[in-house]
Amino acid sequence: MKKFGKGFLIGALATAGATVGALFSFKKTVVEPIENQEEKIEENRKRALRKQRSSHLQ
C-alpha cells in the first residue's frame, strides 16, 4: 500500500505540473500576442487622434 501512495502522489504532482506547463505555454503563444496587438492598435488610435486635433488647431 505504501508504493501505491507514493505512486499516486508522484502521478498527481506530474499531472499538475503538466497542466501548469500547458496553461503557461498557451498564455505565451495565444494570449500575449493578442494583447500586444491590442496595445499597438490602441497606441495607433491615440496617435491618430493627436494628429487630428493638432491639424485642426492651425
C-alpha positions, 0 to 999 in steps of 0.5 A: 500500500505504501508504493501505491501512495507514493505512486499516486502522489508522484502521478498527481504532482506530474499531472499538475505540473503538466497542466501548469506547463500547458496553461503557461505555454498557451498564455505565451503563444495565444494570449500575449500576442493578442494583447500586444496587438491590442496595445499597438492598435490602441497606441495607433488610435491615440496617435491618430487622434493627436494628429487630428486635433493638432491639424485642426488647431492651425 
